[in-house]
Amino acid sequence: MNELTTPGLLRVLQLASPALPIGAFAYSQGLEAAVELGFIHDEASALEFLAGVLAHGLARLELPLLARLQAAFARGDDAAAERWSWFLLASRETSERRAEEQQLGRALARLLADQGVLEAGPWFRRTSVTHLGMFALAGASFSLPAAALTPAFAFAWAENQTAALARLMPLGQLAAQRTLSALGALVPAACASAEALPDADLGATLPGLALASALHETQYTRLFKS
């Protein structure tokens, strides 16, 4: 699992594609409230906010957990995979973020089962199912190297976030692509940081995002589920 073959590359592109039919477009992960609150109001503040989430959130929680989950699935350690999935759910600060993780996880489990990944079937019925966990299962099942799967997950997150902002505020297509390119340039460092993180240091520090997500639950008008 050290080299990415052409079939492997195509699998990575499929998993990271915004066209993957799991409904990720319906979630903003707190961005809708962040815009409403004025945390994000232009291109510069959008990049600053998302870069902070990448450095203090994904690099310290999702990305290191992805590697641990993929390794657990690769060695057939279902108990470890479930333990790390529960850890992720416990780390979600709001009911919306937890529901998003589980709903996307079930959708991806269904898709993987349809693609012949039989191990995904039982996860569809588990409360501990997570999007991250099923992404890791896909990586293990398709023998994708973690060095490719981790940045793919990070870039898919960045693409979904910039797409959400383009719908929430005056962020045109060119500005959205500039933001995405800038975030993409930060992904390698985030992945390297995640790879070196020990278990005891796992955990995001995103009070602003937690506040925005909590307030989104009672926001008067909403385009997104989170």
N, C-alpha and C positions, 0 to 999 in steps of 0.2 A: 504493500500500500504506500510505496514511496514515490511512484511516478504516476502522472495523470495521463492515461491513454486517451485517444480520440473519443471512444465510446464513453469513457469516464467524464471527459470534458462536456460532452453533450448532456450527460446526466446532471452534472453540476449546473449547467445553464438552464435545464428544465426545472430543477428544484428552486433556483433563484429567480425564475421568471415571474414577472407580475401577472402573467396570464395563467399561472397555476391556479386551478379552480378550487381554492379553499376559502375564498372570501376575505383575504387580507385587506382588500381595498376598502372594506367597511369600517376599519378601525384606524384611529389617529394616535392611539397610545397617549392621550392627554394633550396632544397638540391643539385640538379644537378649543379647549379651555385656556391653554397658554396664550392663544391668539386673543381670545375674549378678554383675558386679564391684562393684556398689553405686554406680556413677557416677550412675545414675538410680534414685531410690527413692520419689519422690512427685511431686505435680503441679508444685511449684516447681522441683525439680531437672530434671524433664522439659522444662519451658519453657527453663530456663537452658541445658541441653545443646543443644536443637534450635536455639535462637536463636544459639548459638555456631557451630553447623554452617552455618546460613544466612549469617551474617556473614563467617566465615573460610573457608567452603567454597564454597557455591553462588555467592555474590556475587563470588568471586575465580576461579572455575573454570567451573562448568557454565553459569551465566548469560551471562558474556561469550563463552564458546565457542558457545553457542546462537546468539547474534547473528552470529558469524563464519560458522558453518556455514550458517545460513539465507541469508546474503548470498552465500556460495559457490554454494549450490544455485540460488539465484535467477538468477545470472549464468551458470549452466551450467559452473562451474569444478569439475569432478570431482576434479582433482588437489588443489586446496585443501581440498575437503571431506574427502578421504581423509587429508590431512596433519593436519588438526585432529582427526579421529577418532583417529588414532594418538597424537596428543598427549594426548588424554583417557585413552586406555587406558594410556599410559605413566605417567599421573599417579595411577592407581589403586594404592593401597599394597599390596593383597593379591590373591591369586588369586581369592578369592570375589567381591571387588568388580569385578574385570575380567570374570569369568564372568557376573556379573549384567548388566553393561553389554552384553555381547555377546548373551546369551540374550534379554534384553528387546528388543534391537535387531533380532534376527532375527524375533522374534514380531511386532514392529511393522512390519517390512519386508513380511512376509507379509500382514498386514492391509491395508497401504497398497496393495500390488499388487492385492489383491482389490477395493479401492475405485477402481481404475483408474489408480493412480499407477505407470506403467510403469517409471519410473526406480528404483523401490524393488526390483524383481526381482533385478537383479545384486547388490545389497548383501546379500541373504540368504545368498549364498555366500562373501562376503568375510570374512576374519578381522578386518578393520578395522571391521566394522559395530558401531555403538553405538546405544543407546537414544536418546541425545541427538541423534545425527546423524539418525536417522529421524524424530524429533520435528521437527527443523529442516527436513527434506525435506518433511514434511507442511505445515509453515508456508509454505514456498516454493511448493509445488504448489497449495495452496488460496488463494494470494495473501493470507495473513494478515499484518497488520502486526506487526513485531517488538515494538512497544509493548504488544500484547495477548498474543503468544505467550510472551514471557519471564515475565511474572507468572503466566500460566497454568501454566507448567512448575513454577515455584516453589511455587505453591499446591497443585498435584498432589503434589509431593514432601512438603509439610507434611501434607497429608491422609493420605498413605500412612504417614508416620512416626507420626502420632498414632493411627492405626488399629492399627498394630503394637504400640504401647505399651499400648493398651487391652486387647490380648490377652496381653501379657507381665506386667502388674503390676496392682495394684488402682487403675486409673485409670478411673473410671466414665464414662458417656456425657456427663454434664454437664461433668465436669472435662476430658474430651477435647475437647469443643467450646470450652471456655474457652481451652485451650491452642492450639487451631487458630485461634481468633479473634485471640489475641495474636500468633501467628506471622504471620497474615495482615496485621496492622497493620505488621509489619516488612518486608513484601515490597516495597513501593514504594521504600524507601530502599535495599534490597539491589539492586533493578533499576537504580536511578540510579547506584549505585556501580559496578555491572558495566558499564554503558554507557560510563563514563568511564575504564575500566581499559585502559592500553596493553598491547600484546602482551608486552612485556618483564616485566610484573608479573603475568602469569597464573600461577596456582598456589595450591592450597589449603594451609592450615597447620592440620592437625587431628591432632596426635600422639595425643590420647586416643582418637579414633575409629579411628585406624590400629591402635592397640594392641588395642582391643576387637575389631576385625575380624579381626586376626591370631589372637587367642585363641579366637574363635568357631570357627575351623577345626578345633579339637581339643576343643571343648566337649562334655561328656558327653551331655547331652540337648539337643535343638534342635527348635524349631518352624519355624524359617525357614532358607532356604538361605544367607543371608548375615547 
